[in-house]
Amino acid sequence: MQLTGKQKRYLRAQVNDMSPLFQIGKNGLTSEMVMEFEEALEKRELMKVQLLQNTDVKPEDAKKIIEDNSDINVVQTIGKVIVLFKPSTKEKYQLYSTKLPRSNN
């Protein structure tokens, strides 16, 4: 799912007061972590991931790894914080995807 500018703005506003749910440290970003992100996003749809100071992974590299190896959308990267979104397949967890502004496509 490709997000429009309006949809990204809406999601950024929603994630403002959230704390990072995951931290990427000295072990870097592994495929297992990306799978954990997908599992967490199935129930949450929107979350923050923080890159710790002792990691060798750059935010741009983490964004590319996440997007290439999953269906997760990277909404925004600010410094060492990455905002992730993936619509849930279960209706009871669709807190944000049902409220997203419609795209014109």
ChimeraX commands (.cxc) that place a marker at each C-alpha (Angstrom):
marker #1 position 0.00,0.00,0.00 radius 0.5
marker #1 position 1.45,3.32,-1.08 radius 0.5
marker #1 position 0.61,6.18,1.28 radius 0.5
marker #1 position -0.32,9.65,0.06 radius 0.5
marker #1 position 0.99,12.85,1.65 radius 0.5
marker #1 position -2.30,13.42,3.51 radius 0.5
marker #1 position -2.26,9.89,4.87 radius 0.5
marker #1 position 1.34,10.27,6.07 radius 0.5
marker #1 position 0.48,13.58,7.76 radius 0.5
marker #1 position -2.45,11.95,9.54 radius 0.5
marker #1 position -0.27,9.06,10.76 radius 0.5
marker #1 position 2.52,11.41,11.90 radius 0.5
marker #1 position -0.03,13.34,13.97 radius 0.5
marker #1 position -1.28,10.12,15.58 radius 0.5
marker #1 position 2.20,8.85,16.48 radius 0.5
marker #1 position 3.31,12.09,18.17 radius 0.5
marker #1 position 2.77,10.99,21.76 radius 0.5
marker #1 position 3.77,7.33,21.32 radius 0.5
marker #1 position 6.96,5.93,22.77 radius 0.5
marker #1 position 9.24,3.69,20.69 radius 0.5
marker #1 position 8.10,0.07,20.90 radius 0.5
marker #1 position 11.35,-1.48,19.63 radius 0.5
marker #1 position 15.00,-0.50,19.84 radius 0.5
marker #1 position 17.71,-1.47,17.37 radius 0.5
marker #1 position 21.05,-1.86,19.14 radius 0.5
marker #1 position 24.53,-3.22,18.54 radius 0.5
marker #1 position 23.22,-6.45,16.96 radius 0.5
marker #1 position 21.71,-4.40,14.15 radius 0.5
marker #1 position 18.52,-4.99,12.22 radius 0.5
marker #1 position 17.85,-8.66,11.47 radius 0.5
marker #1 position 15.13,-10.40,9.48 radius 0.5
marker #1 position 13.79,-11.76,12.78 radius 0.5
marker #1 position 13.30,-8.20,14.03 radius 0.5
marker #1 position 11.44,-7.26,10.85 radius 0.5
marker #1 position 9.16,-10.27,11.43 radius 0.5
marker #1 position 8.57,-9.07,15.00 radius 0.5
marker #1 position 7.70,-5.62,13.64 radius 0.5
marker #1 position 5.09,-7.22,11.36 radius 0.5
marker #1 position 3.59,-9.18,14.26 radius 0.5
marker #1 position 3.40,-6.07,16.45 radius 0.5
marker #1 position 1.93,-4.00,13.63 radius 0.5
marker #1 position -0.80,-6.60,13.09 radius 0.5
marker #1 position -2.19,-5.57,16.49 radius 0.5
marker #1 position -1.14,-1.92,16.56 radius 0.5
marker #1 position -0.90,-0.76,12.90 radius 0.5
marker #1 position 1.34,2.17,13.90 radius 0.5
marker #1 position 4.51,2.28,15.99 radius 0.5
marker #1 position 7.91,3.86,16.51 radius 0.5
marker #1 position 11.29,2.12,16.36 radius 0.5
marker #1 position 14.38,3.75,17.86 radius 0.5
marker #1 position 17.96,3.26,16.70 radius 0.5
marker #1 position 20.26,3.32,19.73 radius 0.5
marker #1 position 23.58,5.17,19.75 radius 0.5
marker #1 position 25.61,1.94,19.76 radius 0.5
marker #1 position 24.12,0.61,16.50 radius 0.5
marker #1 position 25.95,0.67,13.18 radius 0.5
marker #1 position 22.68,0.82,11.24 radius 0.5
marker #1 position 21.85,4.21,9.72 radius 0.5
marker #1 position 18.19,5.28,9.60 radius 0.5
marker #1 position 18.21,5.30,5.77 radius 0.5
marker #1 position 19.60,1.75,5.70 radius 0.5
marker #1 position 17.04,0.55,8.25 radius 0.5
marker #1 position 14.24,2.11,6.19 radius 0.5
marker #1 position 15.42,0.32,3.05 radius 0.5
marker #1 position 15.80,-3.04,4.83 radius 0.5
marker #1 position 12.32,-2.80,6.38 radius 0.5
marker #1 position 10.60,-1.77,3.15 radius 0.5
marker #1 position 12.45,-4.33,0.99 radius 0.5
marker #1 position 11.81,-7.30,3.31 radius 0.5
marker #1 position 8.19,-6.67,4.33 radius 0.5
marker #1 position 4.88,-4.98,3.52 radius 0.5
marker #1 position 5.54,-2.33,6.16 radius 0.5
marker #1 position 5.33,1.35,5.17 radius 0.5
marker #1 position 7.92,3.69,6.65 radius 0.5
marker #1 position 5.92,6.84,7.34 radius 0.5
marker #1 position 8.79,9.00,8.57 radius 0.5
marker #1 position 12.33,8.99,9.90 radius 0.5
marker #1 position 13.30,11.70,12.37 radius 0.5
marker #1 position 16.86,11.44,13.57 radius 0.5
marker #1 position 17.15,7.92,14.95 radius 0.5
marker #1 position 13.41,7.26,15.21 radius 0.5
marker #1 position 11.48,5.46,12.46 radius 0.5
marker #1 position 7.67,5.50,12.25 radius 0.5
marker #1 position 6.16,2.30,10.80 radius 0.5
marker #1 position 2.64,1.57,9.54 radius 0.5
marker #1 position 0.95,-1.54,8.23 radius 0.5
marker #1 position -2.85,-1.98,7.99 radius 0.5
marker #1 position -4.11,-4.86,10.11 radius 0.5
marker #1 position -5.92,-7.76,8.48 radius 0.5
marker #1 position -8.17,-8.14,11.54 radius 0.5
marker #1 position -11.02,-5.68,11.79 radius 0.5
marker #1 position -10.84,-5.33,15.58 radius 0.5
marker #1 position -7.27,-3.97,15.34 radius 0.5
marker #1 position -7.94,-1.49,12.50 radius 0.5
marker #1 position -7.64,1.61,14.63 radius 0.5
marker #1 position -5.80,3.84,12.13 radius 0.5
marker #1 position -6.35,2.27,8.71 radius 0.5
marker #1 position -10.11,2.85,8.84 radius 0.5
marker #1 position -9.59,6.54,9.67 radius 0.5
marker #1 position -6.96,7.25,6.99 radius 0.5
marker #1 position -7.91,10.01,4.55 radius 0.5
marker #1 position -8.99,8.47,1.24 radius 0.5
marker #1 position -6.56,8.54,-1.68 radius 0.5
marker #1 position -7.83,9.91,-5.00 radius 0.5
marker #1 position -6.79,6.79,-6.94 radius 0.5
marker link #1:1,2 radius 0.2
marker link #1:2,3 radius 0.2
marker link #1:3,4 radius 0.2
marker link #1:4,5 radius 0.2
marker link #1:5,6 radius 0.2
marker link #1:6,7 radius 0.2
marker link #1:7,8 radius 0.2
marker link #1:8,9 radius 0.2
marker link #1:9,10 radius 0.2
marker link #1:10,11 radius 0.2
marker link #1:11,12 radius 0.2
marker link #1:12,13 radius 0.2
marker link #1:13,14 radius 0.2
marker link #1:14,15 radius 0.2
marker link #1:15,16 radius 0.2
marker link #1:16,17 radius 0.2
marker link #1:17,18 radius 0.2
marker link #1:18,19 radius 0.2
marker link #1:19,20 radius 0.2
marker link #1:20,21 radius 0.2
marker link #1:21,22 radius 0.2
marker link #1:22,23 radius 0.2
marker link #1:23,24 radius 0.2
marker link #1:24,25 radius 0.2
marker link #1:25,26 radius 0.2
marker link #1:26,27 radius 0.2
marker link #1:27,28 radius 0.2
marker link #1:28,29 radius 0.2
marker link #1:29,30 radius 0.2
marker link #1:30,31 radius 0.2
marker link #1:31,32 radius 0.2
marker link #1:32,33 radius 0.2
marker link #1:33,34 radius 0.2
marker link #1:34,35 radius 0.2
marker link #1:35,36 radius 0.2
marker link #1:36,37 radius 0.2
marker link #1:37,38 radius 0.2
marker link #1:38,39 radius 0.2
marker link #1:39,40 radius 0.2
marker link #1:40,41 radius 0.2
marker link #1:41,42 radius 0.2
marker link #1:42,43 radius 0.2
marker link #1:43,44 radius 0.2
marker link #1:44,45 radius 0.2
marker link #1:45,46 radius 0.2
marker link #1:46,47 radius 0.2
marker link #1:47,48 radius 0.2
marker link #1:48,49 radius 0.2
marker link #1:49,50 radius 0.2
marker link #1:50,51 radius 0.2
marker link #1:51,52 radius 0.2
marker link #1:52,53 radius 0.2
marker link #1:53,54 radius 0.2
marker link #1:54,55 radius 0.2
marker link #1:55,56 radius 0.2
marker link #1:56,57 radius 0.2
marker link #1:57,58 radius 0.2
marker link #1:58,59 radius 0.2
marker link #1:59,60 radius 0.2
marker link #1:60,61 radius 0.2
marker link #1:61,62 radius 0.2
marker link #1:62,63 radius 0.2
marker link #1:63,64 radius 0.2
marker link #1:64,65 radius 0.2
marker link #1:65,66 radius 0.2
marker link #1:66,67 radius 0.2
marker link #1:67,68 radius 0.2
marker link #1:68,69 radius 0.2
marker link #1:69,70 radius 0.2
marker link #1:70,71 radius 0.2
marker link #1:71,72 radius 0.2
marker link #1:72,73 radius 0.2
marker link #1:73,74 radius 0.2
marker link #1:74,75 radius 0.2
marker link #1:75,76 radius 0.2
marker link #1:76,77 radius 0.2
marker link #1:77,78 radius 0.2
marker link #1:78,79 radius 0.2
marker link #1:79,80 radius 0.2
marker link #1:80,81 radius 0.2
marker link #1:81,82 radius 0.2
marker link #1:82,83 radius 0.2
marker link #1:83,84 radius 0.2
marker link #1:84,85 radius 0.2
marker link #1:85,86 radius 0.2
marker link #1:86,87 radius 0.2
marker link #1:87,88 radius 0.2
marker link #1:88,89 radius 0.2
marker link #1:89,90 radius 0.2
marker link #1:90,91 radius 0.2
marker link #1:91,92 radius 0.2
marker link #1:92,93 radius 0.2
marker link #1:93,94 radius 0.2
marker link #1:94,95 radius 0.2
marker link #1:95,96 radius 0.2
marker link #1:96,97 radius 0.2
marker link #1:97,98 radius 0.2
marker link #1:98,99 radius 0.2
marker link #1:99,100 radius 0.2
marker link #1:100,101 radius 0.2
marker link #1:101,102 radius 0.2
marker link #1:102,103 radius 0.2
marker link #1:103,104 radius 0.2
marker link #1:104,105 radius 0.2
view
